[in-house]
């Protein structure tokens, strides 16, 4: 199966839409499964509506995403608790992820991209940390996680965020914003997504924060909510710890090449 030829789709789409997908969306080998199967099939229609009937720019959508990502988590933590908070955390994740998808599509449809938009887009890395906290607090209030586990999750998030930002500065942002010379041809996160076959991509998807948030909504209505939630969070912590170590090793190699 050639993943570079697999694009999101919906049944009964026209050839025109499928051709347009290849122009403005990413193939399976450069995208994670959640976006391919749950966001991209629908996002193209939203993007087309935005371009045809409004003057909203891609940067405006990115700004909305960034604003939402820093404002919504504190608001829901203040006014919600328990199951409602877990539901809100899941909704925020999907909302932000969807905006992140749409802004890129709108930019490509309008044929207008900017370094400022690229820079704002990376703010989502930091806000994921806030959104993750929404789910963790809800789980703590329901007795699914204790305080020590929450601290382990947050420590892992901080470590992963740190090495990711350093790699972004050295590689992705260095090339686009600061004119650093790079020996890499693509962003590190794309390399990680593209590695391996479909089964490996599924294994990569399961520990992601957005999947933990989505599955948390399911777990809390089962008789084994605490056990399932703890197991999934533990897998996520392990995966992000391994990824942080691998990124750190790659960062060392990249810096040594300067």
C-alpha positions as CSV (number, residue, x, y, z in Angstrom):
1,X,0.0,0.0,0.0
2,X,1.5,3.3,-1.1
3,X,0.6,5.7,1.6
4,X,1.7,8.7,-0.5
5,X,-1.3,8.1,-2.8
6,X,-3.9,7.7,0.0
7,X,-5.9,10.9,0.7
8,X,-8.9,11.4,2.9
9,X,-12.3,11.0,1.2
10,X,-16.0,10.6,1.7
11,X,-18.2,8.2,-0.3
12,X,-19.9,9.6,-3.4
13,X,-17.5,12.6,-3.7
14,X,-17.0,14.1,-7.1
15,X,-13.7,13.7,-9.0
16,X,-13.2,17.5,-8.7
17,X,-13.3,17.3,-4.9
18,X,-10.9,14.3,-4.8
19,X,-8.5,16.2,-7.1
20,X,-8.7,19.2,-4.9
21,X,-7.9,17.1,-1.9
22,X,-4.6,16.2,-3.5
23,X,-3.8,19.9,-3.9
24,X,-4.6,21.2,-0.4
25,X,-4.4,18.1,1.9
26,X,-1.7,15.8,3.0
27,X,-1.4,12.1,2.0
28,X,-1.4,9.3,4.6
29,X,2.4,9.2,4.8
30,X,2.5,12.8,5.9
31,X,-0.5,13.0,8.2
32,X,-1.6,11.2,11.4
33,X,-4.6,8.9,11.3
34,X,-6.9,11.0,13.4
35,X,-6.7,13.9,11.0
36,X,-7.0,11.6,7.9
37,X,-10.1,9.7,9.0
38,X,-11.9,12.1,11.4
39,X,-11.0,15.7,10.4
40,X,-9.8,15.9,6.8
41,X,-12.8,14.2,5.2
42,X,-15.0,17.1,6.4
43,X,-12.6,20.0,6.7
44,X,-12.3,20.5,3.0
45,X,-16.0,21.5,2.7
46,X,-15.6,24.0,5.6
47,X,-12.5,25.4,3.9
48,X,-14.3,25.8,0.6
49,X,-17.2,27.6,2.3
50,X,-14.8,30.0,4.0
51,X,-13.0,30.8,0.8
52,X,-16.1,31.2,-1.4
53,X,-18.4,33.1,0.9
54,X,-16.1,35.0,3.3
55,X,-13.0,37.1,3.3
56,X,-11.6,35.3,6.3
57,X,-7.9,34.7,5.9
58,X,-5.9,31.7,7.0
59,X,-4.1,33.9,9.5
60,X,-7.4,34.9,11.1
61,X,-8.3,31.2,11.6
62,X,-4.9,30.6,13.1
63,X,-5.3,33.5,15.4
64,X,-8.7,32.2,16.5
65,X,-7.1,28.8,17.1
66,X,-4.4,30.3,19.2
67,X,-6.8,32.5,21.2
68,X,-9.1,29.6,21.8
69,X,-6.3,27.4,22.9
70,X,-5.2,29.8,25.7
71,X,-8.6,31.1,26.8
72,X,-10.9,28.0,26.7
73,X,-9.0,25.7,29.0
74,X,-8.9,28.1,32.0
75,X,-12.6,29.0,31.4
76,X,-13.9,25.4,31.5
77,X,-11.7,24.6,34.5
78,X,-13.2,27.5,36.4
79,X,-16.9,26.7,35.6
80,X,-17.0,22.9,35.0
81,X,-15.9,19.8,36.9
82,X,-15.8,16.0,36.7
83,X,-17.4,14.4,33.7
84,X,-18.4,17.8,32.2
85,X,-14.8,18.8,32.4
86,X,-13.6,15.7,30.6
87,X,-16.2,16.3,27.9
88,X,-15.1,19.9,27.6
89,X,-11.5,18.8,27.3
90,X,-12.3,16.4,24.4
91,X,-14.4,19.1,22.7
92,X,-11.5,21.7,23.0
93,X,-9.0,19.2,21.5
94,X,-11.2,18.5,18.5
95,X,-12.0,22.2,18.0
96,X,-8.4,23.2,18.0
97,X,-7.3,20.3,15.9
98,X,-10.0,21.1,13.3
99,X,-9.0,24.8,13.2
100,X,-5.4,23.7,12.7
101,X,-6.4,21.6,9.7
102,X,-8.7,24.3,8.2
103,X,-6.2,27.2,8.4
104,X,-3.7,25.3,6.3
105,X,-6.3,24.3,3.7
106,X,-7.6,27.9,3.4
107,X,-4.0,29.2,3.0
108,X,-3.5,26.8,0.1
109,X,-6.8,27.5,-1.5
110,X,-6.2,31.2,-1.4
111,X,-2.5,30.6,-2.4
112,X,-1.5,32.9,0.5
113,X,0.9,31.6,3.1
114,X,3.0,33.7,5.5
115,X,5.8,33.2,8.0
116,X,3.6,34.9,10.7
117,X,0.9,32.3,10.2
118,X,3.5,29.6,10.4
119,X,4.8,31.1,13.6
120,X,1.3,31.5,15.2
121,X,0.5,27.9,14.3
122,X,3.3,26.6,16.5
123,X,1.7,28.3,19.5
124,X,-0.6,25.2,19.6
125,X,2.4,23.2,20.9
126,X,2.2,25.2,24.1
127,X,-1.6,25.3,24.4
128,X,-1.8,21.5,24.1
129,X,-0.3,21.5,27.5
130,X,-3.2,23.6,28.9
131,X,-5.8,21.4,27.1
132,X,-4.2,18.3,28.5
133,X,-4.6,19.8,32.0
134,X,-8.4,20.0,31.5
135,X,-8.7,16.3,31.0
136,X,-6.3,15.5,33.9
137,X,-8.2,17.7,36.4
138,X,-11.5,16.1,35.4
139,X,-10.0,12.7,35.9
140,X,-8.6,13.7,39.2
141,X,-11.9,15.0,40.4
142,X,-13.6,11.7,39.4
143,X,-10.9,9.7,41.2
144,X,-9.4,8.2,38.0
145,X,-5.9,9.7,38.7
146,X,-4.1,10.7,41.9
147,X,-1.9,13.8,42.2
148,X,1.3,11.9,41.8
149,X,0.3,10.6,38.4
150,X,-0.8,14.0,37.3
151,X,2.6,15.4,38.2
152,X,4.3,12.6,36.2
153,X,2.2,13.4,33.1
154,X,2.9,17.1,33.4
155,X,6.6,16.5,33.8
156,X,6.7,14.3,30.7
157,X,4.7,16.9,28.8
158,X,7.2,19.6,29.8
159,X,10.2,17.5,28.8
160,X,8.7,16.6,25.5
161,X,7.7,20.2,24.8
162,X,11.2,21.5,25.6
163,X,13.0,19.2,23.2
164,X,10.3,19.6,20.5
165,X,10.7,23.4,20.7
166,X,14.5,23.2,20.6
167,X,14.2,21.0,17.5
168,X,11.7,23.4,16.0
169,X,14.0,26.3,16.5
170,X,17.0,24.4,15.1
171,X,15.3,22.8,12.2
172,X,11.8,23.8,11.1
173,X,11.7,27.4,12.3
174,X,15.4,27.8,11.6
175,X,14.9,27.2,7.9
176,X,11.7,29.3,7.6
177,X,12.2,32.1,10.0
178,X,15.9,32.5,10.9
179,X,17.6,31.1,7.8
180,X,19.6,28.4,9.6
181,X,21.2,25.8,7.4
182,X,19.6,22.4,8.0
183,X,20.6,18.9,6.9
184,X,17.0,17.8,7.1
185,X,14.4,18.0,4.4
186,X,11.2,17.9,6.5
187,X,10.0,18.7,10.0
188,X,10.8,16.1,12.6
189,X,7.1,15.5,13.4
190,X,6.5,14.6,9.8
191,X,9.3,12.1,9.8
192,X,7.8,10.4,12.9
193,X,4.4,10.3,11.3
194,X,5.6,8.9,8.0
195,X,7.7,6.1,9.6
196,X,6.4,2.5,9.1
197,X,3.2,1.0,7.8
198,X,-0.4,1.4,8.8
199,X,-0.1,-0.7,12.0
200,X,2.8,1.4,13.2
201,X,0.8,4.6,12.5
202,X,-2.0,3.2,14.7
203,X,0.4,2.5,17.5
204,X,1.7,6.0,17.1
205,X,-1.8,7.5,17.2
206,X,-3.0,5.7,20.4
207,X,-0.8,7.5,23.0
208,X,-1.5,11.0,21.6
209,X,-3.2,13.5,23.9
210,X,-6.2,14.1,21.7
211,X,-6.9,10.3,21.6
212,X,-6.5,10.1,25.4
213,X,-9.1,12.9,25.7
214,X,-11.5,11.3,23.2
215,X,-11.3,7.9,24.8
216,X,-11.7,9.4,28.3
217,X,-15.2,10.3,27.3
218,X,-15.9,6.6,26.6
219,X,-14.0,5.3,29.7
220,X,-15.9,7.4,32.2
221,X,-19.2,5.6,31.3
222,X,-17.7,2.1,31.8
223,X,-17.5,0.0,35.0
224,X,-13.7,0.0,34.6
225,X,-13.2,3.7,34.1
226,X,-10.4,4.2,36.5
227,X,-8.4,1.2,35.3
228,X,-8.9,2.0,31.6
229,X,-8.0,5.7,32.1
230,X,-4.9,4.9,34.1
231,X,-3.7,2.3,31.6
232,X,-4.2,4.7,28.6
233,X,-2.5,7.6,30.4
234,X,0.4,5.3,31.5
235,X,0.9,4.2,27.8
236,X,0.8,7.9,26.8
237,X,3.4,8.8,29.4
238,X,5.7,6.0,28.3
239,X,5.4,6.9,24.6
240,X,6.0,10.6,25.2
241,X,9.0,9.8,27.4
242,X,10.5,7.6,24.7
243,X,9.8,10.2,22.0
244,X,11.4,12.9,24.2
245,X,14.6,10.8,24.6
246,X,14.7,10.2,20.8
247,X,14.2,13.9,20.1
248,X,16.9,14.8,22.5
249,X,19.4,12.4,20.8
250,X,18.4,13.8,17.4
251,X,18.9,17.3,18.8
252,X,22.3,16.5,20.0
253,X,23.2,15.1,16.5
254,X,21.8,18.2,14.7
255,X,23.7,20.6,17.0
256,X,26.9,18.7,16.6
257,X,26.5,19.2,12.8
258,X,26.5,23.0,13.1
